[in-house]
């Protein structure tokens, strides 16, 4: 596995993207809305991974709830695997708990989230670009 992205919850993805783009010295930003997760994201590519800024698009978005409870900041890290289904089964065998099933994510990925209780308080996403 490798780190795919680091996700940060923000109130205003457009404004935050300007700040991050300049601060990180990035040349590009890709914006995308992910209806299944209730977010608009800005993807900022770096040499070894991306930073994803996430703004809620609905009142029921988990990111809206996160922002209300904790404010802007680090939300999760995403770990990329070539075989998400196999990795989920392997991890379940180790006692890892998941938040929902594998589903469509941003940029054509398939994703699922590992419950923070399984990783000592850290929310992690598993993602895969292969089907």
N, C-alpha and C positions, 0 to 999 in steps of 0.2 A: 504494500500500500504506500501511497504518498499523499502529502497534503495537496488537495485540489484548490481549496479556497478558505479564507477566513471571512466570516459573515459578521457584519456590524449593523445593529438596529439604529435607524435614524428617523427623525421626524420629517425631514425634507430631503429626499434623495437627490434632487437636482442641485440644490445648494451645497449639500455635503459632497457630492461628486466633484464639484469645482475645487473645493478645499483639498480633497484627497488627491485629485489629479495633479494639482500643483505641488503639494507636499511630497508626493511620491515620485514626481518627475515622469509621470506616465504620458504617453502620446495619444492615448485613445481611451474612450469610455463607450461601452455598449449598454444601452438601456433595454430592459425587457420586463414585461408583466407576467407573473406566474399565477394565474387564477386559482390553481389548486392549493396554493399556499397563502393566497390573499396578500401578495406583495408586489410592489414595483421595485426592481433592483437596478443598480448600476454596477456593472462588472468592470473592474479596473485591472488590466493584466500587468503582472510583474514578471520578472525573469523565471521564477520558480513556482509561482502559483498566482491566484487572483485574489483581490479583495472585493467582496460583494457588500454593497451598502443596500439595506433593505428598509423600505417604507411601507407601512400597511396601506392596503387599498380598501379595507372594509372594517367595520366595527368588530366583526368576529375574527379578524386576523390574529393569529398567535403573536405576531409582532406588535400589534396594537396593545395587547395585554401585557407583553413584555415591557414596552415603553412606559405604560402607565405604572407598572410595579417597580421597575428598576431605572427607567430613563435610558437615554442613548448609550450605546456601548457594545462591547463584544457579546455576540449572541451564540455563535457556535463555530467549530472548526469542521471542515469537510474532508473526509478521507476518501481517496479514489481507489477503486478496486476494479479489475477487469471482469470479475464475476460476482456481481452483487448478490445474486440468488444463492450461490454457493457460500459466499462469505456470511450471509445472514444465517444460513443453516449451521455453519461451523460455529458462529458466535453464540447462537441459541444453545448449542451443545455445551458451551462453556458457562451458561447461565446468564448471558447478556440479555437484557430486556429492551424491546423496541417500542417506539411510539408510532403505531400504525404499521401499515404494510408498505411494500415497495410501490412507488408511484412516479408519474412524470415530474421532472424538475425543470430547471432552467437550461437553456442551451442544448436541448435534446437529451438531457441526462435522465437516468432513473435514480431515484433517491429513497432513503428511509432514514429515520433518526433513531439514535441510540439513547435510551433513557439516561439522564444524568446520574441516577443512582448507580448505574452499571459502571460508570467511569469516574467515580469519586467527585461528583458535582459538576462535571463538564458535559454539556450537550454536544454531541458529535453527529454529523451526518455521514452516511455512507453514500457514495455516488458512483455511477458507472456510465460510461458513454457507449458501452456495447449493450446489445439487446438481449 
